[in-house]
């Protein structure tokens, strides 16, 4: 079974994006490749897809013409279409990407002096309804497939001229799985995508350069560390269950004590990042900071303080700069680095917590137009 493949319409070509070498071998065997050469051809095809970023069979010049012809007729390597591309004043880029079924996600590239981080989405919409997050106002439409998660990286590399994969001076150096959706609710597809992203003969990212962010799907935290082994970020945002229940409703199922126990058991021996959005008068007191230090005791960690990024209709305000500094000072005095994240891409609604596709609004508009016709 081709777990990573995008399912086409009956009788249509299969998208090979998202397939690992073994799955490519299975596809090639099923489509006439001789057993004696199938492993070599699968490795070559894997290289063209993920190391070179080839978007059509004719570009894969190390493959024989007969195989390229079969691939052109029976497979596809289609990227999602870029609906809009926005460039922030600070250099942040945001792409609205549309898949073959019309569903859309947003992907964000954040350049810095010494690195460039690509923020990828794993779901269309979200189930979590976190009150400070704009994506949480969208309903969950569906999970992304492994190929659709990977395709966001391919599209960004296309746009930035960032091929081939394994080379010096790459613009995309880091992947952060913290776009739209909760990745651990789309575990298998996210795992399959990141296994390919980590492959030295594919997209060639280091485990130290990939971070998965979760709101706290406790049963899947330890397996992720054991099976994939990337960095981990926890969207914490409150230090008391009664408040976190409101801000991050998943806390009602897996409260703070269970979440932190899972963090202590995380098998990757690197500091865990705890994300903490600063909400004025809600979670930003000195008492909150001291309790945060107490809760994290014994966990190798750092705390990213995130100034709240406003979005239309949001019910919160950002903590004042002086309040954020005072909060950070208490956390740092408690032994935890506490950098304040510089908001990036606010002017194009690309900052943390601001992602939301226009699909809902466009769908409502089309419905209204149809009703008037």
N, C-alpha and C positions, 0 to 999 in steps of 0.2 A: 504493500500500500504506500502511495506517495504522500506522506504526511504533510510535506511542506508545499506541495503544489497547489496553485490556485485552480479551483475547479471551473472548467469552461462550460459553456453551453454544450448540450449533448451533441457529439459529433464534431465539436470544434477543437482547435489546437489546445494543447496543455501548456500553461506557463511553467517554465522550468525554474523560475526564480524561487528560492527557498529550499531547493533540493540539495542535499549533501551528496558526497561522492557515491555512497551506496545506493541512494535513491536515483541518482543519474544513471548508474549501472543498470538498475532494474528497468528504467524507462528505455534505455538504449537496447537492452536485450529484447524487450517487448516490441521494439520497432525495427528489428532486423539486424542489429549489430552482431557480428559473430562473437561467440564466447571468447575466442582466443585474443581478441583485441578490445573487448568491452572495458576492461579496467583502464587501459591506457587512454581510450577515447573519453571515458568519464573524467579522468584526471585533467585531460586537455580542456574539456568543456567547462569543468569547474574553474580552471584557471581563467578562461576567457570571460566567464560570467562575473567572477568576483575579484580577480586580480587586475584584469584589464578593463572591465566594465563594458564589454561588447554588448550592443543592443540589437544586433541582427546576425543571422548565421553567416552571411557573406563576409563579415569582418573577421571571422574565425579561420584565418588563413592556414593554420597548421592542421586543420581537419580536411580529410579528403572531400572532393567535390560531391561525391555521392551522398555522404553524410550531411554535408551542408544543405543539399537539396532536400533531404528528408526532414531536417530540422526546420527549414523554411516552410515546408508544407504541413508539418504535424506538430510543431512546437511554436511557442512565442516567448519573447523576453521583454514584453511590454512594460515600461515604467508607467506609474500613474501620471496623469496630465497635470502640468502646473497651471492652475486656474488663475492665481495671482501670485506675484512676488513683490514683497515690500521690503524696503531698505530703510532702517532706522538711521537717525542722525549719528548714533554711536557705532554704526557699522553692523549691527545685528540684522540678519536677514530672516524673513519669515515666508515660507511657501505654503499656500493652500493647494493641496494635492487631491485630485479626483481619481478614484479607482474605476474599473470597468463597469461596476454596477451603479455608478453615480454617487457613491458615498465619498465623503471627504474627511481629511484630517489636516492638521497643521503641523509643520516641522520647522524648527528654528535653529539657525546657526549663530553662535555667539563667539566672535573672534576676540582674542586677547593677544598681548605682546608675545607670550611664549607658548600659546596653545590655541586651539579652536575646538569648541565643544558643539556637538550636534545633539539637539534634544529631539528624541523620536517618540512617536505615539504608538500605542499598542491596541487601542480600541477606538471605534467611532462612538463618541460620547463617553459616558461614565456612569457607573452605578452608585457612586459613593456619596454624592450630594454634600460634599464638604462646603460649609456655608461661606467661606472666604474665597472659594475658587470658582472662577467663571465657567470652567469646563463642567463643574458639578451641577450647573443649571441645565445641562443637556441630558436628555435620556440616553441610556445605552442603546445603540442601534445594533452593533455586532462587534465581535472580536475581529482583529486583523489576522490574516494568515501570516505564516513565517515570511513568505515572499514579499508581502506588503510591508512588513516591518523593515526588511532588508532594502526594499525598493526606495525607502526614504533616504537611506545612506547613498544609494546609487544615484538618485536624482540630485542630491546635494553635491556629490562629487562631480557629476556632469556639469552642474551649474558653476562650480568653482574651478573647473579644470584640474581636478585633483587625482587624476590617474597617472600611472598605475598605482596599485595599493602600496606595495612595499618599496618605499623610496624616501629619501631625506626631504625635508621641507614640506611635508604634507600639511595642508591647511586644516583638515579635520583630523585632530589628534585624539579626541576623546568622544565617547558616546555616553550620553546620559539618558536613561530610560525613564523619563519623567515628563513626557508630553501628555497627550490626552489619554485618559484611561488608567486603570489599575493593572500594572503588568502581571502581578501574581494571580489575578483572576483570568489571565490568558496565558497560563503557565507554559503549556507545551509549545505553543507557537513562538513565544518569546524565547524560550530555551533553544529551540531549533534555530532561530534567527541568530542568537548570540553565539552559538557554537560555530556557525559559519563566519560570523564577524571575528571570532577569535582565531580562526584557522590561519596559520602562517602562509598557506598557499592560496588563501582567499582574500578576505578584507584585511587580515593581518593586524588586528588590534591586540594590544596587550591586556591581560586581565586587570592590570593596574589602571588602565585607561577607560574602563567601562564601569559605570555605576548604575545599579538598579535602585529606584526609589519606590517605596511602598508605604501605603497608609497603615499597614499593619495586618496583613493576611498571615497570621501567626503560623498556621500549619505548613506554609510553603516557604518560610524563611530559611530554615535549616536545610531542606532539600536543595534550594537554590544555591546556597553556599557550597554544598557537597557536590552537586552535579555541574555547576557552571563556574562558581568561584570568583565572581566579580566583586567589586566594591558594593557596599550597601548604604543606602540613605533611608532614614525613617522620617516620615512626615508626622512629627509629634504635636507641636503647636499648643499643647496645654499640659499642665502637670497634675491636674485633678480630674478624676473620671467624670464628675458631673459636668464640667465645662467641656472636656474632650468629647463627651457624648453628643454635645450640641454642635461643636465645630467639626468633628470628624466622626460621623455616626457609626462607622465600623467599630468604634471603641465599645459600643454596647455589646458586641459579640466577643471581642477580644480586648479586654481592658488593659490599662497601662501596665499592671504588674505582669500579665501574661506576655505582653509585647516585649517588655524589657528582659524577661526570662529567655525569650527566643533570641534576643540580641546577645545575651551573655553566652548562649550556646552556639552562636554563629561560627562555623568552622574556619572561616577565613581570618587569619591573624593580622588584620589591618584595622585601624580605627574606623568605627562606624560614624557616619555623619548624621546628626540629628537636625532636621530642618524645623525652624521655629519662626512662624510668621508673626510679626509684631503688630498687634491690634490695640489701638489706643483705648485704655481703660478696661480692657478685657482680660489680657493675659500678660501684661507687661510690668507688673509691680515688682518691687524688691523682694517681696515674699515669694512670688513666682520664681524669680531667679534663684533664690536660695533653695527652694524645693527642687528645682531642676538639677542643681548640683547634687543634692542628696539622692535623687532618683538614679542618677547616672554613676554613682560611686561604684568603682570596680569594673566599669566598662571602658575599654580604650575608645575614646570618642573625641569628636569635635562638634561644636554647635554652630550651625550656620543661622545667623539671625537675618531674617528676610523682611525688609520694610514692606508693608502691605502695598500691593500694586492695585490701585483702584480700577474698577471697570463699571460700565453703565448699570445703575441699579444696585450696586453693592451696598450692604448695610453697615460696613465698617469704615473706620478711618485709620490711617497709619499712625503709629506711635510717633511722638516728637523725636527729633534727633537727640536731644539731651536725655530723654528717657531711654532710648535705645543704647546710648553710650553707658548710662548708669547700669542697665541690665547686663550689658556685655562685661563691664568691669567686675561685677559680682561673680559671673560665671567663670571668668578668667582667673579671678582670685581663688576660686574653688578648684583650679587645676585643669580646666578645659579650654582649649583655644576657642575663641568665640568671634570669628570674623563677621562683619556686617556685609551682607551681599550687596554689591552695587547694582541697583536696578538697571537692567539692560532691555532695550527695545520697548520701553513704556509707550513711546509715541506711536507705535504700530500695534499695540496690544499683544506684544510678543513676550512680555516678562512673565515671571513665575505666577501662575494662577490666573493668567489672562486669556489663555487659549480657548477659543470656541469658534467652530466653523460657522459660515454664513448659511449652511444648508437649511437649518430650521426656518430662518427668516425668509429665505428664498422660497421654500416649500409653501409657507403660509401666504406669501405674495402670489405665487402661482395659483393657489387655491382660490384666493379672492378674485383674481383676474378671471379664472374659469367660471366662477359663480356669476360674474357680471356679464359674461359673454352671451 
